[in-house]
Amino acid sequence: MSKSERVPIADRLAQLNETNTVPRETTPTSVQSIATQAMPDLASQVNATRARALTVTAAGKLNAVEHRASVDMPVIEFEDAEILDPNAAEGKHLLVTGDDVDPRELEALAVSISEDAGWLSPGLLRITEGATLSGPWRITKGERAQFNTPARMAQAWIVDVPATRTKPAPDFLMRTDPLARAFPDGMPAGKEFEVLSGLIRIARRLAGAVNAAPSRINIEPDADSAVDMMVFAPRWVDEEDLTALLRPYLPDIVNGLEESKLPPIDSAERVQTREEIAKKINIPEDELVRIAEIAQEADRKATAEGFVVRGYSLIASVGNTSRVHITVTPADFTPPVLRFEQWPQGSAIEYGVRWVMPEVYRDKLMRPSRALRFERNRVKDQIEMIASLIARSTAGYMLDEDQFLISDPE
């Protein structure tokens, strides 16, 4: 089965407006030179330019600015990586990626998962207390054959975490859960399970894989399978205004309790009307003005006497035979990546944008058919558009379903 190329979500959103060029670190990072540096010299090599992240300004524009999770420490670039040492990797899990993945991407994702994450030294990344990644290492043909790593992935990171195993997973999990299949003799538990779960999320974001020890079975999550998105924002937009904002893009949008007004999701009528729905889509020329008006109205209502935040949901047709479910509610939980944010209402407002797929696709998720992939990609594009509109009107943070940051307001 062919694998799709990794396309950063920032590239897919770039059509909304121009973004700044992401700078590359200019500090020399040769393994040999770093190894001979004393710590004062190492500090002098710190690059003043931080990694960039896609952000959303108060005016609704997408922009590339400094990311708060960046750590100023020279990194070992893949070009300087040594060939994977079989002895060092013996009995250890591996995180494997393409050679285009920058170590700073890995660091930013690790920081999004755990507040303990950060560089301990060049080439040694703590992902949580008691667990580290060391690398990058270069995978050649010999190491690929020995460790059974995917052919298209040339970069490896060695996972150092104590192994804790329980009894094997039941048969039904062996058939449906890639993690269970990778550990046929006993499931990981405790810290090891926590770390592997986080690395699988990272692998999906980076179109990589987790190579499990000792089985050397690859857990290779589909990079395109992360469809749902969330927006965490300080601003609450009521149902009437959000419906008005989204209707040009989702012509048949209704309250979530009125789903019966839409054609049945698997019906021939639904398929036949998708062209009619597409013709009704009328993206306003004054989109940014409309977004600003929605934001101003939300702020006005928030200062009115007797203001109360009420949860609600919306639903609309997307893709060929799918729907999108949009939920708006005060957040009960704030993802770790937003742990340092302060919210005016005491907690964020969570806008969930989720794919409701037809039942016919549900038993094909493990081995997606061409039709499912096509439908998923169409829906994914629309969900990104919806989430971006919401983020720009609420000054919100966009997260993917693995709770990694996509955008960040100024």
N, C-alpha and C positions, 0 to 999 in steps of 0.2 A: 504494500500500500504506500503510495507516494506521500511524502510529507510536504506541507506548505512551508514556504520561506517565512522566517520571522520578520514581521513588519511592525516596528514600534508604533504604538497607538498615536504618538505625537505626529508621525507622518500622515496617519489617516485623518487627523484633525487639522492638518496644516492648511487644507483647502478653506477653512473658515476665515482665516486671515494670516498674513505673513508672520513667521516667527523668526527670532534671532538665530544665528548660526551657533550651534553647540560647540564651544571651544574645547580643544584637547590640551591636556596637561603637557607642558613643555619641559618639565624637569627630567634630566637624564635618569633612567631607572635600570641601568645595567645591573644584573645580579652580582657580577664581580665587584663593581664599584660600591654597591650598597653594602656588601659583606665586609668591606674594609673600612667603612665609615664608623667613627665614634659617634655617640649620640649627639654631642653638640654640633658636629658636622652634619649629621642627619637632619637636625632641626633647621640648619641653614638652607637645606635644599627644599624646604616646604614651598610649594607653589602658591602664590597669592590668588590664582584663579581657581575658583571652585567649580565643581561640576554643575551643569545647568539642568533645570527641570521645567516642564511645561506648566505655565501658570495662567490663571484667569484674572484679569484686572477688574476693578470696580466698574469700568466702562463696558465690560463684556468682551474685551479683546484677549486673544491667546498670546502669550509672550513667554520667552525663555529667560529665567532668572536664576539666581543662586538657590540651591536646594539646601534646606536647613540640616539635612542628614549628612551632608558632606563632611569628611574628615580630612584635614590637611596633612597627609603623609604620603611620601613617595610610594608608588606601587610598582610591582614587577609587571611589566607589560608582557603580553604573550610572545612578542618577538624575542624577548630575552629569556623565555622559559626553557628549562632543561627538560630532557626526555624523562618521562615518568619512570621513577625508580620502582621496580617490581617489589623489592624488599620493603620499601616504605609503605607501599599500598597493600601488602599482603594482609588479608583479613579485615581490611578497611572498606567502608563504602566509598564510592566516588560520585561526585557531582560532575557531570560531563556536559560541555556546551560546544557551540561552534567557536571557531577561532576569532570571530568578530565581537565576542562579548568582552567588554572592558571590565577589569576588576572593580572599578568604582560602581558599575551597575550592580554587581553582586553585593557590594557593601551597602548601597542604598536600599536594596531589597531586604537585606538582613536587618538593618536598622528599623525598617518598617514593621518587622515581626517582633523584635526583642529590643528592649531598652538597654540590654547588656551588650549588644553587638557593637563591634568596632575593631579597628586594626590594633593588634598587639605589637606588630612589627611588620615591615614590608614582607608580604607573602604569607602572613599568618593573620587570619581573620577570625575573631571570636564571634560565633553566631548566637550563643547564649552561655550562661554560666556552665562550665564543664564541657563545652563542645567547641571545636574549632574547625576551620577549613584552612588547608595549606596549599599553596600553589601560586600561580598556575603552573601546570605541567603540560608538556607536549606529548600527545599520543601519536606514535608512529605505527606502522603496519604490525610490527612485532607485539607491541603492547595491546593493540586492538585485538589481536588474535588471542592473547593470553587472558585478557580481562573481558572479552566479549562486549566491548563498547560499540555503540552505533558507528557505522562507517563515516557518516557525515560530521561527526563531532571530534575535533582534534584537540580540545582543551579539557584538562582534568583538574579537579580539586580533591584532595584527600580529606575525608571526613574523619575526625578523631572524636569519638563519643563512646562511653562505656556501653557494651552490649548487655541488654536485659531482655530475656525472651520468656514468653509464656507458651502454652500449648498451641499446636497448629490451629489455624482458622477452620471453621466448618466448611463442608464441601461447597455450599452455595456461595460463600464468600470467595472461595478459590476460583469459582467460575466468573465472578463479577468484579472482584477487587484486585487491581494490579499489585497493591502492597502485599496482600495475602499470598498471591501467586509467587511473589519474589522471596517469600519466607515459608517454604513448605514444611520445614521442620520445627517451626515455632515463631509466633508473631512477636515483633519487637514491642516493648512496653516501656513505661516510664520516660526517662529523659531521651532514650534512643527513639521511641515512637514520636515524641514531641519534635525532635530534630528532623527526623525523616519526613514528617508531615510538612514542616516548614520548607524543607528542601524540595519537596515535590511541588509546592506552590511556586517556589522560585524557578524550578525547572520549566514549569508551564509558561511562566512569563518570558523566559529566555529561550524557549523552544529547545530545551535541553533534556537531560535524563538523569535519573539516579541509578547508579550501578550498584546493586545490593551485594553485600558479602554475607556468607560465603558462596551463595548460589550463582552470583554473577549474572542474575537476571536483571534486565533493564526495565525500570519504571519510567516510561516515556509518555508523559501526559500530552494530549493534543493541545497545541498552542492556540488553536482556534476554538477550543471548547469553552473558553471563558467568555460568556456572552453577556451575562447580567452585569449591571453597574449600579453604583450607589452614589448619591451626592449628600454630603454632610455639610450643612449650612447654618449660619446664624440667623437667616431670614426665613420667615414662614410666608408662603404665597398661598392664598386661599383657593378653594376649588374653582370658583368662577374665573379668577384671573389666570390660573394655570391652564384651565381648559381653553380659554381664549388664546393664550400664548401658543399652545400646541395644536390647535385645530387646523391651522394652515398646513401642517405637516401630517396630521392624523385626522382626516375629515370626518370619520365616523366615531370619534372619541365620545365616550359616555361615562357616567358614574359607574363605579365597579359593581354596584347593586343592580344596575340596569343592563347587565350583559345579555339578557334575553332579547334585547333590541337588535343585537348584532346577528348576522347569519351564523348558524351552527358552524363551529370551527372546522369540521371535517366534511361539510356539505358541498355539493356541486355548485350551489348558489354562491357560496363564499369564493370558490375558485373563479367563477365566471365574472364576479363583480370586481375583482382586483384591478382590472384595467380601468373600470369606471372610477374606482377609488383613486387610482393614480392620476387620472385626468383632473380630479377635483383638488389635488394638491396645489396650493397657490402660495409659494413662499413670498412673503411681503418684501418689497424693495427696501422699506425702512425698518429692517429687522432689528438693528441696533437701537433705533429710537423706540421701538415697541418694547424691547427688553428693558430699556431704561425706565419707560413708563410703568411697566409691571413692578420693577424694583421700588420706584417712588411710591406707588400705590400700596405696596406691602408695608413699607416703612410708615406711611400715614396711618394705616389700619392698626399697626402695632402700638402706636402711641395713643390710640383712641381709648376712651373710658370703657371699661368692661371687656377689654380685649382678651380673648381666650383662644388658645391653639387647639384646634379640633382636627383629629385625624380623618383622612378620607382616602379613597382610591379611585383611579380612573382606568379604563380599559379601552383598547382600540385594536383595529386590524393592522397587521404588519406582514411583510414578506408575502408569500403566496397563500399559505393556509394557516398562518400563525396569528397570535395576538401578543400585545405587550400590556403588562399589568404595572401600573404606576401607583405606588403607595406613598403617602405622606403622613408622618407621625413624629412626635418627639422621640428622640433616640434613647433607647434603654441602655445602649452599649456604644462606647466610642472606640473605634479601632486603635490599636497601638500607634499607628503612624500619626494619629492626630492627638496623641496623649498630652501634648503641651499646649493645646489650643484652649482659649477662654471663650465661653459662649454667653452672649448677652442674656439669654433666657435661663441660664444655669445648665442647660443641656442643648445639644445640637438638634436641628430638625433633620430627620433622615428622609430622603427621597429615594425610594427603591424603584429601579427600572428593570423589570424582569421579563424574560421570554416565556410565553405560554405556548408550548409546542403541541401539535396534534398527537393524539395517542398512537397513530401509526408509526411515529418516529421513536417512541420511548424504548422499544426493545432493540433499537439499532444503535444506541449511543456508544456501546463498546466498540463496535465496528461500523462507523458511519458510512452509509451509502452515499453515492454521488448526489442523489436528490436531497438527502439530509444536509450534506455539506453546503450545497447551493442555497438551501433555505436558511441555514444557520448564518451564512455570510451575509445574506440580504438583511436578515433581522438584526445582525450585529451592527451593520452600518447604521440602521435606523435607531437602534438603542444608543449608540454613541452620539448621534445627532440630538436625540431627546435629552440625554444627560448633559450634553454641552449647553443646550438652551437653558436647562434648569440651573446649571452651575453659574452661567453668566447672569442670570436674573436674580440669583440669591447670594452671589459672592461665595459660592460653595466650593468644596473640595470634591473632585471626582475620584472615585475608587473603583477598581475592578472587583470581580467577585472573590478574588483572593485577598482583598483588602490592601492592595498596593495603590499608592497614590498615582493618579493620572494628572491632576491639575491642582493648583494651589493659588488662591487669590493673593493679590498684593496687600 
